[in-house]
Amino acid sequence: LHENNNNCCSFEDYKLTTDWLLNRTNLRPKVAVICGSGLGLLADAVSNKVSFRYQDIPNFPVSTVPGHEGCLVFGTVDETPCVFMQGRVHLYEGYSLCQVTFPIRMFKLMGVESVIVTNAAGGICPDFKVGDIMVIKDHINLPGFAGEHPLCGPNDERFGIRFPCMSDAYSKQMRRLAVDVGTDLGCSNFIREGVYCMVSGPNFETIAEARMLLVLGCDAVGMSTVPEVTVAKHCGLRVLGLSLITNKVSVDYSREEKVNYEEVLQISKMRAEVLQKIVTQLISRLQQQSINTH
Ligand SMILES: *[C@@H]1O[C@H](CO)[C@@H](O)[C@H](O)[C@H]1NC(C)=O
């Protein structure tokens, strides 16, 4: 990677990777989907698959966590050209936020218009149950408060403005569509809406931290998504975020249960199929809407 004084990627890095990929497939994706922990199956719905391993793609960050396959899959969903990231990289793996968000700017240069970001998250809201799917309404960027922010450093105007608005990071239209699709698929009893909070990890929250997050208005907590969404919004992509609630975060000292990563992967598997249906339907309907409005 070309490195400037902020350890960031240069425009040429994004461009090279974009050209490398577009030289190897005729698909020109309109929608990008990032599959969270244990959710790589979301890409199984695509036809005309062309797949690249992250380690073979120049400049592409390689995930080191189990449950993240590390494949970039191009294909069509109901005739919409799409690209799926099976697995992502995280701050806690030691990657910089420029590396974590590298694929987003690459998607932008490819001509992607909408990004669907999924993750596995802990439920903070007392009403949430394991297996719920939360449509992200808004987020709290806790690492960002402390200066771990993907847009720190020189601003590249080719991607976006210095001081981007974040009050509408999650497209209202896509959120409404996600709830409609979920309802039509008979999932309304486990579709929620709420606020996602990012922490850096890798440890799960202490009870005192979880209680703090509850007071702050967080409904779910996880170790990803916010940097990607921030960079996507900065460069003008339309964003939808979906959190699968894979565990309840303990906010009570009298409760004995302890969260572990195997449990997270197990719940992801259980709900991956329904999440796949929701994402597939969403992409089809997005396409119909854009046909109707153009
Ligand atoms: C893409 O293909 C063009 C035309 O064949 C070539 O000039 C260019 O070097 C390729 N770029 C990459 C990054 O592979």
The ligand as a MOL file (V3000), in Angstrom:
LIG
                    3D

  0  0  0     0  0            999 V3000
M  V30 BEGIN CTAB
M  V30 COUNTS 14 14 0 0 0
M  V30 BEGIN ATOM
M  V30 1 C -6.8770 -3.7110 -16.3080 0
M  V30 2 O -6.9120 -3.9520 -17.6950 0
M  V30 3 C -6.3040 -2.9300 -18.4550 0
M  V30 4 C -6.5670 -3.2310 -19.9160 0
M  V30 5 O -6.2240 -4.5600 -20.2550 0
M  V30 6 C -4.8140 -2.8540 -18.1190 0
M  V30 7 O -4.2090 -1.8260 -18.8470 0
M  V30 8 C -4.6770 -2.5570 -16.6290 0
M  V30 9 O -3.3160 -2.5880 -16.2620 0
M  V30 10 C -5.4600 -3.5670 -15.8000 0
M  V30 11 N -5.4160 -3.1250 -14.4200 0
M  V30 12 C -5.2290 -3.9300 -13.3870 0
M  V30 13 C -5.0950 -3.2860 -12.0800 0
M  V30 14 O -5.1520 -5.1340 -13.4960 0
M  V30 END ATOM
M  V30 BEGIN BOND
M  V30 1 1 1 2
M  V30 2 1 1 10
M  V30 3 1 2 3
M  V30 4 1 3 4
M  V30 5 1 3 6
M  V30 6 1 4 5
M  V30 7 1 6 7
M  V30 8 1 6 8
M  V30 9 1 8 9
M  V30 10 1 8 10
M  V30 11 1 10 11
M  V30 12 1 11 12
M  V30 13 1 12 13
M  V30 14 2 12 14
M  V30 END BOND
M  V30 END CTAB
M  END
